[in-house]
């Protein structure tokens, strides 16, 4: 390490140093450790909006080394899913502590801590994308131009009776963005893999899935306006979330709404609450409901302790719309 290695660099300077370190070595040769520190891109007091579920907050509060100041922030959040503002230094503490704690945590806590760590890492990736994409392949793809069309879908969770569904309206967007809207409208927490199945083709994020989950097409490059018929003919897709639990949704295209006074994105209506994450799919959800409904059930106390009170009939379209509009 040289004295210069400990100087804080802005992203442009860091990128230049990283490029030089890579270019100084023949292709295929390991350049060794390239050391530099990055300047903070925000003021120390500025915060990042970390979205946490009530159960994730409970698991974090059990982390032994988490700072008392940060625990106080988490404790002050209200019931349900909340946004907790955290600084850059606190993100680093969360990353270190969740990684350490997840190794020894019980299964339910481990999944929650890993989900929190995944969200923290997304902030790191966004902050430093300018630096660390130096060796990314250049695809030459241009961002597709979105149309002015609006789209209406009815999305129904399959294999569940009575049915759980949402009717939503969205502007033209990519399948990746539609995935985010579905997550928000249903109330999923978006920390598992997903895919769309459309006319025999799988759409997803190949770069992040690895070899075992490679998709046929990149969902970030496909617009709704390129997939759906301008005749407004009904189309049926499958959206699958969490390949472990296997939550499969029917995505039914219902046409083009045309109301200039309406603000989009919008959840018009729906029925019943979204199942809890990691409850074991449709059959596990049925067992979960049976357990929490029967005080004499041998898993009644365990399920209540795991998830807390749960109303399977609860749904509010205004709340779903508010969550959809948080999607960037």
C-alpha positions in Angstrom: 0.0 0.0 0.0 1.3 3.5 -0.9 0.4 6.7 0.9 -1.9 7.6 -1.9 -4.0 4.4 -1.3 -5.4 5.9 1.9 -6.7 9.1 0.2 -10.4 9.3 -0.4 -11.3 9.5 -4.1 -14.4 10.6 -5.8 -16.1 8.1 -8.1 -14.5 9.4 -11.3 -11.0 9.3 -9.7 -11.6 5.8 -8.3 -12.9 4.6 -11.7 -9.7 5.9 -13.4 -7.5 4.2 -10.8 -9.3 0.9 -11.2 -9.2 1.1 -15.0 -5.4 1.8 -14.9 -4.9 -1.1 -12.5 -6.7 -3.5 -14.9 -5.2 -2.2 -18.1 -1.6 -2.4 -16.7 -1.9 -6.3 -16.8 -2.3 -8.5 -19.9 -5.7 -10.0 -20.4 -6.4 -13.0 -18.1 -3.7 -12.0 -15.6 -4.7 -11.2 -12.1 -3.8 -7.5 -11.3 -3.7 -8.3 -7.6 -5.3 -6.0 -5.0 -6.2 -2.5 -6.2 -6.6 -0.4 -3.1 -8.5 2.9 -2.8 -11.0 4.6 -0.5 -14.1 6.3 -1.8 -15.3 9.7 -0.7 -18.8 9.7 0.9 -21.3 10.7 -1.8 -23.7 12.2 0.7 -23.2 14.3 3.8 -22.8 12.3 7.0 -26.3 13.4 8.2 -28.1 12.4 4.9 -30.0 9.2 5.1 -31.0 6.2 2.9 -34.7 4.9 3.0 -34.3 1.4 4.3 -37.6 -0.5 4.0 -38.1 -3.0 6.8 -41.0 -5.3 7.7 -42.1 -5.6 11.3 -40.5 -9.1 11.6 -37.2 -7.9 10.1 -37.0 -5.1 12.7 -37.6 -7.6 15.4 -34.8 -9.8 14.2 -32.5 -6.8 13.9 -33.2 -5.7 17.5 -31.8 -9.1 18.6 -28.5 -8.4 16.9 -26.0 -8.1 19.7 -23.5 -5.6 18.2 -26.0 -3.3 16.5 -25.5 0.3 17.9 -28.0 1.5 20.5 -28.7 4.6 18.4 -29.7 2.5 15.4 -31.8 0.1 17.6 -33.6 3.2 18.9 -34.4 4.2 15.3 -35.7 0.8 14.6 -37.8 0.6 17.8 -39.4 3.9 17.0 -40.8 2.7 13.7 -44.6 2.0 13.7 -46.4 -1.2 13.1 -46.2 -3.0 9.8 -43.7 -2.3 7.0 -41.9 1.0 7.5 -39.1 3.1 6.1 -36.2 3.6 8.5 -33.8 6.4 7.6 -30.2 5.3 8.0 -26.9 7.0 7.3 -23.9 5.7 5.3 -22.1 4.6 8.4 -25.2 2.9 9.8 -25.5 1.0 6.5 -22.0 -0.4 7.0 -22.9 -1.4 10.6 -26.0 -3.1 9.3 -24.1 -4.9 6.6 -21.4 -6.2 9.0 -23.8 -7.1 11.8 -26.5 -8.9 9.7 -23.8 -10.9 8.0 -22.3 -12.0 11.3 -25.6 -12.6 13.0 -27.2 -14.6 10.2 -24.6 -17.3 10.5 -25.9 -18.3 13.9 -29.5 -17.1 13.8 -32.5 -19.5 13.7 -33.9 -20.2 10.3 -36.7 -17.5 10.3 -34.4 -14.8 11.7 -31.6 -15.8 9.2 -33.9 -15.3 6.2 -35.0 -11.9 7.6 -31.4 -10.7 8.2 -30.3 -11.9 4.8 -33.2 -9.9 3.2 -32.1 -6.8 5.1 -28.5 -7.3 4.0 -29.6 -7.6 0.4 -31.4 -4.2 0.6 -28.3 -2.6 2.2 -26.1 -4.0 -0.6 -28.4 -2.5 -3.2 -27.6 1.0 -1.7 -23.9 0.2 -2.0 -24.3 -1.0 -5.6 -26.3 2.1 -6.6 -23.7 4.5 -4.9 -20.7 2.9 -6.6 -22.1 1.7 -9.9 -20.0 4.3 -11.7 -16.8 2.8 -10.3 -17.4 -0.9 -10.4 -18.9 -1.4 -13.8 -15.6 -0.9 -15.6 -15.4 -4.5 -16.9 -19.1 -4.9 -17.6 -19.8 -6.1 -21.2 -21.1 -3.3 -23.4 -24.3 -4.6 -25.0 -24.9 -1.6 -27.1 -28.6 -1.8 -26.2 -30.5 1.4 -26.1 -33.3 2.0 -23.7 -36.6 1.4 -25.4 -38.9 4.4 -25.9 -42.0 4.1 -23.8 -45.4 4.7 -25.4 -48.3 6.8 -24.0 -50.5 3.7 -23.5 -51.9 2.8 -20.1 -52.5 -0.9 -19.2 -54.9 -2.6 -17.0 -54.3 -6.1 -15.5 -56.1 -8.4 -13.1 -53.5 -10.4 -11.2 -54.6 -13.5 -9.3 -52.5 -15.7 -7.0 -53.0 -19.3 -8.2 -53.8 -22.4 -6.1 -55.4 -20.3 -3.3 -59.2 -20.4 -2.4 -60.9 -18.0 -1.9 -58.8 -16.2 -4.5 -56.4 -13.4 -3.7 -56.2 -10.8 -6.5 -55.5 -7.2 -7.5 -56.7 -5.1 -10.4 -54.1 -2.5 -11.3 -53.5 0.2 -13.9 -50.0 1.2 -14.9 -48.3 3.3 -17.6 -46.1 1.7 -20.3 -43.1 0.2 -18.5 -40.6 -2.7 -18.6 -41.5 -6.2 -17.2 -38.9 -5.4 -14.5 -41.0 -2.4 -13.5 -44.2 -4.4 -13.7 -42.7 -6.9 -11.3 -42.1 -4.0 -8.8 -45.7 -2.9 -9.2 -47.1 -6.4 -8.6 -44.9 -6.7 -5.5 -46.2 -3.4 -4.1 -49.9 -4.1 -5.0 -49.9 -7.5 -3.4 -47.7 -6.7 -0.4 -44.8 -9.1 -1.1 -41.4 -8.0 0.3 -39.4 -8.5 -3.0 -36.4 -10.5 -1.6 -36.8 -13.6 -3.7 -36.2 -14.4 -7.4 -39.0 -14.1 -10.0 -39.8 -14.7 -13.6 -42.5 -14.0 -16.2 -43.7 -16.8 -18.5 -45.1 -15.3 -21.7 -46.0 -17.4 -24.8 -43.4 -20.0 -23.8 -40.6 -17.5 -23.2 -39.1 -16.9 -19.7 -38.3 -13.3 -18.8 -36.1 -12.4 -15.8 -32.8 -10.9 -14.8 -30.2 -13.4 -16.1 -27.1 -11.5 -14.8 -28.3 -11.7 -11.2 -29.6 -15.3 -11.2 -26.5 -17.2 -12.2 -26.3 -20.3 -14.4 -29.1 -22.2 -12.5 -31.7 -19.6 -13.2 -30.8 -18.1 -16.6 -33.8 -16.7 -18.4 -34.5 -16.6 -22.1 -35.0 -12.8 -22.2 -33.9 -9.8 -20.1 -37.0 -8.3 -18.5 -35.3 -4.9 -18.2 -35.3 -4.6 -22.0 -38.9 -5.5 -22.8 -41.8 -3.0 -22.7 -45.4 -3.8 -22.2 -46.2 -2.0 -25.4 -44.0 -4.4 -27.3 -45.7 -7.5 -25.8 -49.4 -6.6 -25.8 -51.7 -6.4 -28.8 -52.9 -3.0 -29.8 -56.3 -4.6 -30.5 -56.7 -4.9 -26.7 -57.2 -8.7 -27.1 -56.9 -10.4 -23.7 -53.5 -12.0 -23.0 -52.6 -14.3 -20.1 -49.2 -14.5 -18.6 -47.7 -16.3 -15.6 -45.7 -14.4 -13.0 -43.8 -16.6 -10.5 -42.3 -15.2 -7.3 -40.0 -17.2 -4.9 -38.9 -20.4 -6.7 -38.8 -22.1 -3.3 -42.4 -21.4 -2.2 -43.5 -21.2 -5.9 -46.0 -18.4 -5.8 -47.5 -18.4 -9.3 -49.8 -15.5 -10.4 -52.0 -15.2 -13.4 -51.5 -11.8 -15.1 -54.5 -11.1 -17.2 -54.3 -8.1 -19.6 -57.7 -6.3 -19.5 -57.2 -3.5 -22.0 -56.2 0.1 -22.2 -57.8 2.5 -19.7 -58.3 6.0 -20.9 -59.0 8.5 -18.2 -56.9 11.7 -18.3 -58.0 12.7 -14.8 -56.7 9.5 -13.2 -53.3 9.5 -11.6 -51.2 6.4 -12.3 -50.0 3.9 -10.9 -53.3 2.7 -9.5 -54.7 -0.3 -7.6 -58.4 -0.2 -8.4 -59.5 -3.1 -6.3 -58.6 -6.4 -4.9 -59.4 -9.1 -2.4 -57.7 -10.7 0.7 -54.3 -10.2 2.2 -51.0 -11.3 0.7 -49.7 -14.5 2.4 -46.6 -14.1 4.6 -43.2 -14.6 3.0 -41.6 -18.0 3.5 -44.7 -19.7 4.7 -44.3 -22.7 2.4 -46.3 -21.8 -0.7 -50.1 -22.4 -1.2 -50.2 -25.6 0.9 -48.0 -24.1 3.7 -50.2 -21.1 3.7 -53.3 -23.3 4.3 -51.5 -25.0 7.2 -50.5 -21.6 8.6 -54.1 -20.3 8.5 -55.3 -23.4 10.2 -52.7 -23.1 13.0 -53.4 -19.4 13.8 -57.2 -19.9 13.7 -57.2 -22.8 16.2 -55.9 -22.0 19.7 -55.7 -25.8 20.3 -53.5 -26.4 17.2 -50.0 -27.7 18.2 -48.4 -24.9 16.2 -50.7 -22.1 17.2 -48.3 -20.3 19.5 -45.3 -20.9 17.3 -47.0 -19.4 14.2 -48.3 -16.4 16.2 -44.8 -15.8 17.6 -43.3 -16.1 14.1 -45.6 -13.7 12.3 -47.8 -12.0 14.9 -51.5 -11.3 14.4 -52.6 -11.9 10.8 -56.0 -11.1 9.1 -56.2 -13.1 5.8 -59.2 -10.9 4.7 -57.5 -7.6 5.1 -56.9 -5.5 2.0 -57.0 -1.8 1.2 -56.7 -0.5 -2.4 -55.7 3.0 -1.3 -52.7 1.5 0.7 -51.8 -0.7 -2.3 -51.9 2.3 -4.6 -49.7 4.3 -2.2 -47.1 1.5 -2.2 -47.2 1.2 -6.0 -46.4 4.9 -6.3 -43.3 4.5 -4.2 -41.8 2.4 -6.9 -39.1 4.4 -8.8 
